[in-house]
């Protein structure tokens, strides 16, 4: 085998893949509820407790992240609108139940990853729905605020003005104009709307008090009666439908149902009104979820996911509306990339540990591991001078290729290998063959399966010779009793 060995790496244990990525948990550093692999767990009989404790910590970290996202949103709304709400306490209880559901017995279960994922999925769904409810409450509050502005403005415009209340009227008008401008925060606008309501209440009180002083309270009542316009049921239905059309267009500019309702009967208008109310609820729901997905996509966009996935994320971010299916599709791709990276990291780390245990090493460990992950070749020191183990890892196919090589100082030396040297090289190749079997065994113990795809046994001309001029100087130094530099890396 010594000349060439090609093996496929398999991480022992079930690798979790997501089918409902919108509900799958979060990996540390990603920060998106609903996106990211929960991890790959390698079952090792001797390490049940260690693996269980690690997984438990990961599970708690995921739950804590989700809870913190809900808590931050709840605190913001409480501070913004003076709400008295508490969704977090209930969610914390659900998180505790989820943690208790993950028990030591699951470690040995062949379906461990699926059951772990289900625990995360169930809690993630609750967390995401809680965020939706909070955002819906926020949206409803904004709507009510806008409706209040419209009601006060309309009532003020319809009210007869009195010269003695000019200052008060001027104050109301000034607030109205401010409300048409931009605000640094919704909290600032909310505060101004409250001020608008107080100013209007004060104005109406003073107006009535003034009327009573003039002894024309009856006239005021008369004016109030005159302001009442009798509207027929059918006109009221049309007005309600038009009102909901305007509301829907705040969330969906392309909405065009029920264009001409002038000739519809009262019964038909009632049906249209019920239907348009449902359309409004759906448009609002889609808009809120789209906003949530867009926030998550912004977090995914900064990850190293490749240009193709990055382009898809960018396209989706720019859409006005994002469906659950569209987000799930991207989330599935992100999960696959993250899981593949985790598998590669596990495989490379275990490979390094096993080679270290056998006495092989590489120069600049971090750099060499990075080269392996990038599909580049690295060379490992052996116990024998001038012999190196060429190692190449294919990150796409998870293939590992190993080959024993001999490093020579010049091209001339490479072309003039003596028969004696070739025999020595062949013996070195045989020794590597037996050591490779030991490597395979060590990796399997450490949770990595090497499935051999191609094995070429040592032949007379199999050995590969690599020229490196630095060998000459190394040998010269060695002859001067200076220890040779080990861990040569040739690219």
C-alpha angles and dihedrals in degrees: 000000000000097000099056136000123175116187135172116228119226123184105223116237129043114309109219116230122184124239095170101037093168088071101037120110133257131263118220112270097023099080101199123123105220099025133086140049119278090220143262116274119203111207112223118174094216094051106049095127094043093050092045093052091047093050091046090054091049091050092050091047090054092047092046091052092051092047091050091053091053092043093052092051093046092050091049093053092044091053093042101048106016090246121171100214134139119185094145098072093059091045091052089056090052090050091053091051089051092052091049090051090063104080137172090255091068092066092074094040112110087217091053097124093047092050092045090050091050091055090051092042094053094050094041090055091053092048093049093048090049090053088050092052091050092049091047089053089050091050092048090050091052090049093050089048092053091046090051091052091051093047094049093044092049093047092048092050091050095048118096109245124232121207091223089062095049095118092051091047090049090053092052092048091049091053090047091055092048090053089059091060135076125284132208089221141000087244089064091050092045089054092050092050089054088051089049091054093049092048091050093047090050091048094052091047092051091045091055092044090051092050091052091050089055090049094240101114088129089056090054090051088048091052089050090052091048091053090061110097117198108230122192119235092247092051090048090054092050091049091050091050091050090048092054091047089058091047092051092050089061086067102026118028092184094060109128109157121132096019101163114036099151095103098041121116123242092256092049091048090053089055091048091050092053091047094048090049088058090047089052092051091048094046091050092048093049091048093052094047090046090055090050092048091047090054090051093047090053088058092047092048092070093057123096098252102140131264095275096055090038090056092050091051091050092049092050092047090057094053116104092223128028120197126213090245092054092049092045091053091055091043091054090054092048091049091051091052093047093047091049090052090049091050091050092048092050093046094048093045092050090045090053092047092050093047090048089053089054092050099255120132143173130219115251097012098204093047092048093049089050090051091051091051089051091053096253125138123254130185125224128209116245131200089259126074117253094009119111134177112233110215127189128175124197106209093195099052097024089233122154119203120194128184132168113232136180119223116218130186101232143019088243091058090048091054095046106051109159123231089245091054092047089054090051089049091051091053090050089052091053091051090053089050092062092042091052089058088053089050090052090051093048092050092051090052088051093052100265121117118205110203106195113227099170129014121179114190120220114282130179096262099029100100117102118223121207124196118225119164091203088072090074093057091044091054090047090053090047091054088054088058092254109136113251119249110256128204099050112186117202122185 
